[in-house]
Amino acid sequence: MSLISVIIPLYNKEPHIKRAIDSILAQKIQDFEIVIVDDGSTDKSAEVVKSFTDPRIRLIQQENAGVSAARNRGIKEAKADLIAFLDADDEWTPSFLETVLRLREKYPEAGAYATSYSILKYGNIKSAKYNAVPPAPWEGLLPRYFLSIATGEHPVCSSAVCIPKNIFLKVGIFQIGAWWGEDDDLWGRIALKYPIAFSREIEAIYHKEATNRACNLRSQIEEHPFVKTAKNAINKGEVQKEIQDDLTECISKYQILSAIRNIKSGNRQLAKKNLKKCRTKLFTFEKTFWYSVAFVPYAISVYIINIGIKIKNKMKSCI
């Protein structure tokens, strides 16, 4: 049995999938299998995968059901006890598996093992900016996971994380049907029950300029899926008192981001509903700003939205 199963959900990523596979095959640790779930691609993505002859690569093809269904199928098919994820348009550095295995050995009690990542967009590459995480070089158990999400780049990326298979039995798998935030929701469910081990080593590249990213859709959304998850946990008394304030700010950030998406999609009423529920202490200005924008006609608000995007980006570096 392989040491790690690497799962790649694949949908119309013909220009990128070879790069992702090559980055896995170049790992210093070679004891892995690659499970690629083709979620009904209509381009030649599957043909690109079939051009690889490495026996560690398995291609599973299914009718299109969404990225969550593809990842869940990969979890079901995985043979190893550790499962790493890589999106088909992203890539790893050669030491990614080495780093997450070191974290696994040092922190066996953790529910997930994640590394820092870089973001590449239109030829410009930058490191993800974190808050409430000790500065590099550092690795350990994240001291304030939910505050990190609320105030900076998300410390757990779907292309830079490894999870023990038994954890899925405890917290569940990816939500089916969610097209945005389904991964954040799963990481959050894990963080509510287990510590998250993290390395400041940059071991993955997130290609934000890649085509066909689901997160780039401008559709309306009732609310970020983790908002409901977190509120349910609070109502059931499952959240430790010392993290409740951080969790409230994390919920608030997702509510504001949901409102921004709904404003962009033209559903201002839904945006107002998102913001009325927001109970933030850190983002009162942002909440007020976007609530005001929700009253402005769309044609006028385009200019304001561009200003708001700059404000939203500042949310990632505040505190």
Secondary structure, DSSP 8 states (H G I E B T S, - for coil): --SEEEEEEESS-TTTHHHHHHHHHT-S---EEEEEEEES-SSSHHHHHHT---TTEEEEEE----HHHHHHHHHHH--SSEEEE--TT-EE-TTHHHHHHHHHHH-TT-SEEEEEEEEEETTEEEE---SSS--SS-EEE-S-HHHHHHHSS-S--TTSEEEEHHHHHHH----TT-SSSHHHHHHHHHHHHS-EEEEEEEEEEEETT-TT-GGG-----SS-HHHHHHHHHHHTT-S-GGGHHHHHHHHHHHHHHHHHHHHHHT-HHHHHHHHHT---SS-HHHHHHHHHHTTS-HHHHHHHHHHHHHHHHHHTT--
